[in-house]
Amino acid sequence: MAKLIIPGFRHHRCSPKTMHYGRLYDREIIIPMARKKYQKRYLRVWVPDNFSLDERIGVIYMSDGQNAVDHNLTAYGEWDMEDHLKKLEEEGYPRFIIVGIDCPHNGLNRAREYTPYCFNKGKWKITGKGYGDEFSDYIVTDIMPLINSTFNIEPELVGFCGSSMGGLFSFHICAKYQGIFKFCLTYSPCFEGYKDKDLKEHFDNYHLDGNTENRWVFYMGGADPLEKTLTRGCEKVLAMMKEVGFNDENLLYIKDESKIHHESAWSEVIEDSMRFILH
């Protein structure tokens, strides 16, 4: 594959044993609303083989970006996104790049970054203010213009993907910016951190309407106590979405009770999720 230079990004050399397709690029960014210790991060961009900057292409933004494609970078586990997108490409589906933002490598600060509203339910309470709302604004006003000025992005193929706390954040940013994100992949989301009345209030504030071409995919496992607990909150939100008109055309729920709360489980449903998004 010919050398590709992406202005402002560094080519990150990955072992073919740990990243099997495409190329990875990165650049340092500053997340201004994070604690100073965690402000400096990497913005990572994966591109498929035989890619040129003038190619019209879709984009999947991801929370926990270090876990997307290269096992050597992972903090928790890898999604193997490059393998899944290659398979979809071979099936004739549109091509995508991945834009991942590394998370702060600290549990509490990661939770604050991905939480638009403070958790207030029992053991789920998070001390300090969550800044997920400000972080979503930062992605839309700072990160996306950079990506759109560098790549030839197809606006109808822009989505966000996340899991666990990142799944909660994925839902938030896609619901807040419905005109920008055309699809949402939210896996094992942590809605259960909110009391029921607050969860309903937060949901209503998004003014979601099932009369939309945007598509949403939810996933839950069930083989460990955490997945069983999170399923309750996820299914509450699914019920709310159906109440405002979402149906089988724009809402998919994948549930596999044999799977635990882990990247290996979320990785397995990427292809079916994207087939639904693109059908």
Phi, psi and omega per residue, in radians:
M1 nan 2.280 -3.130
A2 -1.084 2.609 -3.136
K3 -1.128 2.308 3.116
L4 -1.982 2.193 3.072
I5 -1.820 2.167 3.086
I6 -1.906 1.990 -3.077
P7 -0.957 2.256 3.099
G8 1.511 -0.081 -3.113
F9 -2.104 2.620 3.093
R10 -1.771 2.393 3.032
H11 -1.248 2.108 3.120
H12 -1.684 1.936 -3.089
R13 -1.290 2.165 -3.128
C14 -2.023 2.550 3.074
S15 -1.214 2.376 3.069
P16 -1.094 -0.237 3.079
K17 -1.352 -0.395 -3.068
T18 -2.001 -0.326 2.997
M19 -2.364 2.054 -2.840
H20 -1.688 -0.161 -3.018
Y21 -2.768 2.473 3.079
G22 1.446 -2.974 -3.139
R23 -2.354 2.663 -3.127
L24 -2.049 2.382 3.107
Y25 -2.228 2.736 3.105
D26 -2.632 2.914 3.008
R27 -2.714 2.651 3.089
E28 -1.362 2.465 3.045
I29 -2.332 2.918 3.069
I30 -2.052 2.196 3.052
I31 -1.635 1.723 -2.921
P32 -1.185 -0.431 -3.096
M33 -1.525 -0.129 3.114
A34 -1.368 2.816 2.999
R35 -0.996 2.537 -3.008
K36 -0.928 -0.662 -3.115
K37 -1.064 -0.476 -3.036
Y38 -1.979 0.242 -3.077
Q39 -1.288 -0.653 -3.090
K40 -1.380 2.140 -3.113
R41 -2.403 3.131 2.979
Y42 -1.928 2.362 2.913
L43 -1.711 2.113 -3.035
R44 -1.987 2.353 3.123
V45 -2.193 2.116 3.045
W46 -1.785 2.397 3.077
V47 -2.213 2.600 3.141
P48 -1.307 2.968 3.066
D49 -1.063 2.695 3.067
N50 0.966 0.681 -3.125
F51 -1.705 2.458 3.011
S52 -2.226 2.714 -3.024
L53 -1.175 -0.302 3.116
D54 -1.598 -0.021 3.114
E55 -1.202 2.272 3.041
R56 -1.260 2.166 -2.944
I57 -2.597 2.668 3.053
G58 -1.485 2.970 -3.137
V59 -2.467 2.352 2.999
I60 -1.963 1.988 3.013
Y61 -1.444 2.508 -3.096
M62 -2.373 2.371 2.875
S63 -1.309 2.865 -3.086
D64 0.886 0.860 -2.987
G65 -1.037 -0.407 -3.134
Q66 -1.185 -0.246 -3.086
N67 -1.682 0.053 -2.931
A68 -1.265 -0.870 -2.915
V69 -2.323 -0.400 -3.012
D70 -2.147 2.060 -3.092
H71 -1.024 -0.525 -3.109
N72 -1.205 -0.263 -3.123
L73 -1.771 -0.169 -2.937
T74 -1.225 2.571 3.041
A75 -1.743 -0.510 -3.030
Y76 -2.251 -0.539 -3.078
G77 2.840 2.867 -3.025
E78 -1.932 2.559 3.109
W79 -1.534 -0.342 -3.034
D80 0.963 0.719 -3.080
M81 -1.038 -0.590 -3.098
E82 -1.101 -0.649 3.130
D83 -1.176 -0.727 -3.116
H84 -1.202 -0.718 3.136
L85 -1.226 -0.563 3.045
K86 -1.119 -0.766 3.127
K87 -1.070 -0.765 3.128
L88 -1.139 -0.670 3.089
E89 -1.071 -0.738 3.132
E90 -1.141 -0.440 3.093
E91 -1.454 -0.054 3.091
G92 1.715 0.115 3.118
Y93 -1.392 2.794 3.133
P94 -1.031 2.723 3.120
R95 -1.565 2.678 -3.121
F96 -2.346 2.674 2.802
I97 -1.785 2.845 3.061
I98 -2.037 2.312 3.046
V99 -2.063 1.944 -3.097
G100 -2.036 2.420 3.074
I101 -1.928 2.127 3.120
D102 -1.012 2.549 3.066
C103 -1.536 2.821 2.973
P104 -1.207 2.304 -3.061
H105 -1.483 1.086 3.106
N106 -2.729 2.167 -2.991
G107 -0.979 -0.836 -3.094
L108 -1.170 -0.748 -3.126
N109 -1.243 -0.567 3.013
R110 -1.099 -0.772 3.129
A111 -1.062 -0.742 3.131
R112 -1.109 -0.670 -3.106
E113 -1.184 -0.575 -3.074
Y114 -1.706 0.069 -3.087
T115 -1.861 1.926 3.104
P116 -1.277 -0.478 3.095
Y117 -2.310 2.501 -3.093
C118 -1.083 2.346 2.988
F119 -1.133 2.482 -3.077
N120 -2.448 0.387 -3.008
K121 -2.026 1.901 3.014
G122 0.858 -2.251 -3.086
K123 -1.204 -0.160 -3.118
W124 -1.425 -0.146 -3.036
K125 -0.961 2.370 3.115
I126 -1.939 2.163 3.119
T127 -1.312 2.496 -3.112
G128 1.446 3.000 -3.061
K129 -1.547 2.329 2.979
G130 -1.292 2.559 3.134
Y131 -2.163 0.509 3.123
G132 -1.068 -0.555 3.125
D133 -1.174 -0.800 3.103
E134 -1.129 -0.630 3.124
F135 -1.150 -0.694 3.102
S136 -1.108 -0.701 3.089
D137 -1.086 -0.714 -3.138
Y138 -1.078 -0.727 3.121
I139 -1.070 -0.785 -3.078
V140 -1.265 -0.663 -3.038
T141 -1.609 -0.364 -3.094
D142 -2.046 -0.860 -3.077
I143 -1.310 -0.827 -3.061
M144 -1.115 -0.721 3.067
P145 -1.050 -0.626 3.076
L146 -1.093 -0.817 -3.140
I147 -1.143 -0.758 -3.098
N148 -1.181 -0.488 3.113
S149 -1.453 -0.252 -3.113
T150 -1.734 -0.620 -3.070
F151 -2.079 2.799 3.137
N152 -1.645 1.352 -2.986
I153 -1.397 2.362 3.015
E154 -1.446 1.975 -3.037
P155 -1.043 -0.461 -3.123
E156 -1.439 -0.042 -3.138
L157 -2.144 0.844 3.135
V158 -2.010 2.135 -3.127
G159 -2.491 3.038 3.127
F160 -2.299 2.506 -3.096
C161 -2.355 2.367 3.085
G162 -2.820 2.881 -3.110
S163 -2.377 2.648 3.120
S164 1.044 -2.151 3.032
M165 -1.064 -0.620 3.069
G166 -1.156 -0.491 3.051
G167 -1.210 -0.689 3.035
L168 -1.056 -0.783 -3.139
F169 -1.157 -0.696 3.106
S170 -1.000 -0.785 3.103
F171 -1.061 -0.789 -3.076
H172 -1.077 -0.884 -3.053
I173 -1.175 -0.616 3.131
C174 -1.285 -0.578 3.102
A175 -1.303 -0.661 3.137
K176 -1.232 -0.677 -3.082
Y177 -2.012 1.087 -3.074
Q178 -1.137 -0.459 3.138
G179 -1.366 -0.211 -3.104
I180 -1.820 -0.842 -3.103
F181 -1.633 2.062 -3.056
K182 -1.591 -0.236 3.037
F183 -2.617 2.706 -3.074
C184 -2.372 2.230 3.013
L185 -1.946 1.950 -3.095
T186 -2.179 1.878 -3.010
Y187 -1.894 2.277 3.120
S188 0.827 0.857 -3.054
P189 -1.232 2.629 -3.030
C190 -1.628 0.842 3.099
F191 -1.138 -0.384 -3.041
E192 -1.204 -0.113 3.078
G193 -1.294 -0.156 -3.132
Y194 -1.843 2.529 2.959
K195 -1.122 2.655 -3.018
D196 -0.979 -0.773 -3.084
K197 -1.162 -0.601 3.122
D198 -1.288 -0.669 3.087
L199 -1.052 -0.757 3.122
K200 -1.137 -0.712 3.124
E201 -1.121 -0.776 3.116
H202 -1.072 -0.765 -3.141
F203 -1.061 -0.817 -3.105
D204 -1.074 -0.560 -3.114
N205 -1.160 -0.307 3.111
Y206 -1.402 -0.358 -3.124
H207 0.972 0.792 3.078
L208 -1.197 2.564 -3.125
D209 -2.428 2.203 -3.116
G210 -1.158 -0.208 3.095
N211 -1.442 1.226 -3.064
T212 -2.568 2.696 3.040
E213 -1.554 -0.162 3.052
N214 -1.081 2.557 -3.088
R215 -2.161 2.541 -3.036
W216 -2.249 2.350 3.057
V217 -2.170 2.193 3.048
F218 -1.962 2.553 3.090
Y219 -2.391 2.483 2.979
M220 -2.444 2.513 2.965
G221 -1.651 -2.565 -3.132
G222 3.060 0.164 -3.043
A223 -1.628 0.071 3.055
D224 -2.461 2.849 -3.074
P225 -1.022 -0.627 -3.119
L226 -1.134 -0.795 3.128
E227 -1.098 -0.686 3.123
K228 -1.110 -0.693 3.114
T229 -1.174 -0.812 -3.096
L230 -1.160 -0.460 3.127
T231 -1.022 -0.638 -3.120
R232 -1.038 -0.857 -3.135
G233 -1.163 -0.702 3.135
C234 -1.066 -0.773 -3.092
E235 -1.264 -0.431 2.999
K236 -1.125 -0.770 3.139
V237 -1.185 -0.693 3.079
L238 -1.024 -0.725 3.106
A239 -1.106 -0.707 3.106
M240 -1.106 -0.681 -3.141
M241 -1.155 -0.673 3.096
K242 -1.181 -0.570 3.110
E243 -1.128 -0.499 3.133
V244 -1.736 0.281 2.916
G245 1.844 0.047 3.078
F246 -1.230 2.557 -3.067
N247 -2.501 -2.956 -3.054
D248 -1.146 -0.246 3.123
E249 -1.387 -0.514 -3.066
N250 -2.255 0.136 3.140
L251 -2.449 2.138 3.120
L252 -2.155 2.324 3.057
Y253 -2.073 2.067 3.091
I254 -1.865 2.223 -3.140
K255 -2.318 2.246 3.129
D256 -2.378 1.734 -3.042
E257 -1.252 -0.065 3.098
S258 -1.549 -0.037 -3.027
K259 -1.858 2.563 3.110
I260 -1.652 3.101 -3.134
H261 -1.429 1.548 -3.032
H262 -2.812 2.697 3.131
E263 -1.002 -0.586 -3.139
S264 -1.067 -0.595 3.103
A265 -1.287 -0.775 -3.117
W266 -1.148 -0.634 3.113
S267 -1.012 -0.662 -3.044
E268 -1.159 -0.356 -3.070
V269 -1.822 0.045 -3.134
I270 -1.037 -0.839 -3.052
E271 -1.105 -0.816 3.115
D272 -1.136 -0.618 3.090
S273 -1.069 -0.817 -3.090
M274 -1.257 -0.556 3.059
R275 -1.089 -0.686 3.085
F276 -1.153 -0.767 -3.139
I277 -1.034 -0.680 -2.971
L278 -1.716 0.012 -3.080
H279 -1.300 nan nan
